[in-house]
Amino acid sequence: MDKPVQQRRKVTIRSVAEDAGVSVAAVSKVLRNAYGVSDHLRAKVQTSIEKLGYRPSTAARGMRGRTYTVGVLLVEMVNPFLSQIVMGLKPALEDANYQFLMGVGGAEMKIEGSLIDSMTDMRMDGLVLVAPRLHGELLAQYARNIPTVVIGHHEPSATAFDTVNSDDREGARLVVRSLVAAGHRDIHMASLPPRSGSFEVYTERELGFREAMAEAGLGDRAKVWHFREVDGQPAPPLEAFFDIDPAPTAVFVWSDKHAIQLLDAARARGIVVPRDLAVIGYDNTPIANLSMIGLSSVEQRAGEIGRMAAQSLMSRIEGRTTPEHILIQPELSRRASS
């Protein structure tokens, strides 16, 4: 007859304290990464945790007030800029002894709302929302229930949540100033159509583009070409940009993703870049720096955005109620396309 399987004794925080020869309160301080914990105490407790295989109960921690988990909502996964933000978030959260769970909304408001509801129901301590499609009033409703920091959404008047962004308006100004200094006067912008009440990054970039063109005395030449449907009316394909008459000598594209598509279409038509058309994108993604691409682009410092968002969220969780709206200064990286 087989012997009964002996159940493994559940390892608790008290088990860790007994093994390490310290108090339960001391173990709790180490787990919380509390201020004033010595390296010696931390090492003793961590050794016992690893030896015993202790795993803190998220549910129990939630009942005590915190779960030490953060929800991160991304609009998509394919954009390298977003992964760089996550890489900035990760070490900053880990340094505060936080774990994060990630969801992808796919630019669908219903999915984003459902994911935020789930993260809130899981008693997460806070949320970082990256480029959400939700409007400001709805974001504020969620933020009243859980500390929230939003990236890719400019709303300096928001009080319920914080925002951390590159200064998108200034980034667009840098592009125009660079093109004007290179002798261009007929400068267009390729972007997405603005939404009513929008605080989107592309809206800020369009405002910066128009402001800089006006400052250069070229306000009457500031043309913005929208290549996505507007009010249900289909927009022309991106390649139709080359049918504009008279043709611009330079174009500022709101994202690297679309700027690279434009470069590809230009070369397919025999348009020589930058001789016939200078092109500058936005995001400074790694592919922009490839020698065969050579795309001039605006660096947003995604890692810094992620790090600052994590720090802002931690202070929100600790009780700060005064809103923070942080703008990080962008830089223009000039390459062969301009």
C-alpha positions in Angstrom: 0.0 0.0 0.0 1.4 3.4 -1.0 2.4 5.7 1.8 0.3 8.9 2.0 2.0 11.9 0.5 3.1 14.2 3.3 1.7 17.7 2.8 4.3 20.4 2.8 4.0 22.8 5.7 2.9 26.2 4.4 5.7 28.8 4.7 4.5 32.0 6.3 6.1 35.3 7.2 6.5 33.9 10.7 8.4 30.9 9.3 10.8 33.3 7.6 11.2 35.3 10.8 12.0 32.2 12.9 14.5 30.9 10.3 16.2 34.3 10.1 16.1 34.8 13.9 14.4 38.2 13.6 10.9 39.5 14.3 7.9 39.3 12.0 8.0 43.1 11.9 11.6 43.0 10.6 10.6 40.6 7.8 7.7 42.8 6.9 10.0 45.9 6.7 12.3 44.0 4.3 9.3 42.9 2.1 8.1 46.5 2.0 11.5 47.8 1.2 11.0 50.2 4.2 13.3 53.0 4.9 16.1 52.3 7.4 16.5 48.5 6.8 20.2 47.6 7.1 22.0 45.6 4.4 22.8 42.9 7.0 19.1 42.5 8.0 18.0 42.5 4.4 20.5 39.8 3.5 19.5 37.6 6.4 15.8 37.8 5.5 16.4 37.3 1.8 18.5 34.2 2.5 15.6 32.7 4.6 13.1 33.6 1.9 15.1 31.8 -0.7 15.8 28.8 1.5 12.2 28.3 2.5 10.7 29.2 -0.8 8.4 31.8 0.8 5.9 33.6 -1.5 3.9 36.5 -0.1 0.2 36.1 -0.5 -1.1 38.9 -2.7 -4.6 38.4 -1.3 -3.4 38.7 2.3 -1.3 41.7 1.5 -4.3 43.3 -0.1 -6.4 42.8 3.0 -3.7 44.5 5.1 -3.8 47.5 2.7 -1.3 46.9 -0.1 -0.6 44.2 -2.7 2.7 45.7 -4.0 1.5 45.1 -7.5 0.9 47.7 -10.2 -1.1 47.4 -13.4 0.5 48.6 -16.7 -1.8 49.2 -19.6 -0.3 49.5 -23.1 -2.1 50.6 -26.2 -0.1 48.0 -28.3 3.0 45.8 -28.2 4.6 46.4 -31.7 5.8 50.0 -31.1 9.4 49.9 -29.8 8.9 53.2 -28.0 6.4 51.5 -25.7 8.7 48.7 -24.8 11.4 51.3 -24.0 8.9 52.9 -21.6 8.3 49.5 -19.9 12.1 49.0 -19.6 12.3 52.3 -17.7 9.3 51.4 -15.5 10.6 48.0 -14.5 13.7 48.8 -12.5 12.1 51.7 -10.8 9.2 49.6 -9.6 11.4 46.7 -8.6 13.5 49.1 -6.5 10.4 49.9 -4.6 9.7 46.1 -4.2 6.7 46.2 -6.6 5.7 43.8 -9.3 3.7 44.7 -12.3 1.1 43.0 -14.5 0.6 44.2 -18.1 -2.4 44.3 -20.3 -2.8 45.4 -23.9 -5.8 47.5 -24.9 -5.3 47.5 -28.6 -6.6 51.1 -28.9 -10.1 49.8 -28.0 -11.9 51.8 -25.3 -14.1 48.9 -24.2 -11.1 46.6 -23.8 -9.1 49.3 -22.0 -12.0 49.9 -19.6 -12.4 46.2 -18.9 -8.7 45.8 -18.2 -8.6 48.7 -15.8 -11.7 47.3 -14.0 -9.9 44.0 -13.6 -6.7 45.5 -12.3 -8.8 47.5 -9.8 -10.7 44.4 -8.7 -7.4 42.6 -8.1 -6.6 45.3 -5.5 -3.6 46.6 -7.3 -2.0 49.5 -5.6 -1.8 51.7 -8.7 -2.0 52.0 -12.5 0.3 53.2 -15.3 -1.7 53.8 -18.4 0.4 54.2 -21.6 -1.3 56.0 -24.5 -4.9 55.1 -23.5 -7.7 55.9 -25.9 -10.0 56.9 -22.9 -11.0 60.5 -22.6 -10.0 62.6 -19.6 -13.3 62.5 -17.7 -13.3 58.7 -17.8 -9.6 58.5 -16.8 -10.5 60.8 -13.8 -13.3 58.5 -12.8 -10.9 55.5 -12.6 -8.2 57.5 -10.9 -10.5 58.5 -8.1 -10.6 54.8 -7.1 -6.9 53.9 -7.6 -3.7 56.0 -7.9 -3.0 56.5 -11.6 -0.3 57.9 -13.9 -1.0 58.4 -17.6 1.6 58.5 -20.4 0.8 59.7 -23.9 -2.1 61.9 -22.7 -1.5 65.7 -22.2 -4.0 67.2 -19.7 -2.3 69.7 -17.4 -5.6 70.6 -15.9 -6.3 67.1 -14.6 -6.3 66.8 -10.8 -7.3 63.1 -10.2 -4.3 61.7 -12.0 -0.7 62.5 -13.0 0.8 62.7 -16.5 4.3 62.1 -17.6 5.2 62.9 -21.2 7.9 64.2 -23.5 7.2 67.8 -24.4 5.6 67.0 -27.7 4.9 70.6 -28.7 8.5 71.5 -28.2 9.6 68.4 -30.1 7.6 69.6 -33.1 9.1 73.1 -32.8 12.6 71.5 -32.9 11.7 69.8 -36.2 10.4 73.0 -37.8 13.4 75.1 -36.7 15.8 72.5 -38.0 14.1 72.4 -41.4 13.9 76.2 -41.7 17.5 76.5 -40.8 18.3 74.1 -43.7 16.5 76.5 -46.1 13.1 74.8 -46.3 10.0 77.0 -46.6 7.3 74.6 -47.9 7.0 72.3 -44.9 4.1 70.0 -44.4 3.1 67.7 -41.6 1.6 64.2 -41.9 -0.5 63.3 -38.9 -3.6 61.7 -37.6 -6.9 63.7 -37.5 -7.6 65.4 -34.1 -10.5 64.1 -32.0 -12.9 66.3 -30.2 -11.5 67.2 -26.8 -8.4 65.2 -27.5 -5.2 65.4 -25.4 -3.4 63.0 -27.8 0.4 63.4 -28.4 -0.2 63.9 -32.1 -2.5 66.8 -31.4 0.2 68.5 -29.3 2.7 67.9 -32.1 0.4 69.5 -34.6 0.0 72.6 -32.4 3.8 72.8 -32.0 4.2 72.5 -35.8 1.8 75.3 -36.5 3.3 77.5 -33.8 6.8 77.1 -35.1 5.8 77.7 -38.7 4.1 81.0 -37.5 7.1 82.0 -35.6 9.2 81.6 -38.8 6.8 83.7 -40.7 5.5 80.7 -42.6 2.1 80.3 -41.0 0.3 80.5 -44.4 2.4 77.5 -45.6 1.7 75.3 -42.6 -0.2 72.4 -44.2 -1.2 69.3 -42.2 -2.1 66.2 -44.1 -4.3 63.7 -42.3 -4.0 60.2 -43.6 -6.6 58.5 -41.5 -10.4 58.7 -41.9 -12.1 61.8 -40.5 -15.7 61.6 -39.3 -16.2 58.3 -41.1 -14.9 59.7 -44.4 -12.0 57.5 -45.8 -8.7 59.2 -46.0 -6.3 58.8 -48.9 -3.5 56.2 -48.5 -0.2 57.4 -47.2 1.4 57.3 -50.7 -1.1 59.9 -51.9 1.1 62.5 -50.1 3.3 62.5 -53.2 0.4 63.7 -55.3 0.2 67.0 -53.5 0.6 70.0 -55.8 2.6 72.0 -55.3 4.8 69.4 -53.6 6.5 70.4 -50.3 10.2 70.2 -49.9 10.1 68.8 -46.4 7.7 66.8 -44.3 7.4 66.3 -40.5 5.7 62.9 -39.8 4.1 62.5 -36.4 5.7 59.0 -35.8 8.7 57.0 -37.0 6.4 54.1 -38.0 4.6 56.3 -40.6 7.8 58.2 -41.5 9.5 55.0 -42.5 6.5 54.0 -44.6 6.7 57.4 -46.3 10.5 56.9 -46.9 9.8 53.5 -48.5 7.0 54.9 -50.7 9.3 57.9 -51.8 12.1 55.6 -52.9 9.7 53.4 -54.8 8.6 56.5 -56.7 12.2 57.6 -57.4 12.0 60.5 -55.1 15.5 61.2 -53.7 15.6 61.8 -49.9 16.6 64.4 -48.8 17.4 66.1 -52.1 13.8 66.1 -53.3 12.1 65.7 -50.0 13.5 66.0 -46.4 11.7 63.7 -43.9 11.8 63.9 -40.1 9.9 61.5 -37.8 9.1 61.2 -34.1 10.1 58.7 -31.4 13.7 58.0 -32.5 13.0 54.2 -32.5 16.1 51.9 -33.0 15.2 51.2 -36.6 15.5 55.0 -37.4 19.2 54.7 -36.7 19.9 51.9 -39.1 22.2 53.1 -41.9 19.7 51.9 -44.6 17.0 54.0 -43.0 18.8 57.0 -41.7 15.7 58.7 -40.4 16.0 62.0 -38.6 13.7 61.8 -35.6 12.8 63.4 -32.2 14.1 61.5 -29.2 11.5 61.4 -26.4 13.7 59.7 -23.8 11.3 56.8 -23.3 13.2 55.2 -20.5 13.2 58.4 -18.5 9.5 58.8 -19.1 9.0 55.3 -17.6 11.3 55.9 -14.7 9.5 59.2 -13.8 6.1 57.6 -14.2 7.1 54.9 -11.7 8.4 57.5 -9.2 5.2 59.6 -9.6 3.0 56.6 -9.0 4.9 55.6 -5.9 4.4 59.1 -4.4 0.7 58.9 -5.3 0.4 55.5 -3.5 2.2 57.0 -0.5 -0.6 59.6 -0.2 0.3 62.6 -2.4 -2.9 64.2 -3.8 -1.4 67.3 -5.5 -1.3 66.5 -9.2 2.0 66.3 -11.1 2.2 66.9 -14.8 5.8 66.2 -15.9 7.3 67.2 -19.3 10.6 65.8 -20.3 12.6 67.8 -22.8 13.0 66.1 -26.2 16.0 66.2 -28.6 16.3 66.1 -32.4 18.6 63.4 -33.8 19.6 64.5 -37.3 20.4 61.8 -39.9 20.5 61.3 -43.7 16.8 61.9 -44.3 17.0 65.6 -43.6 
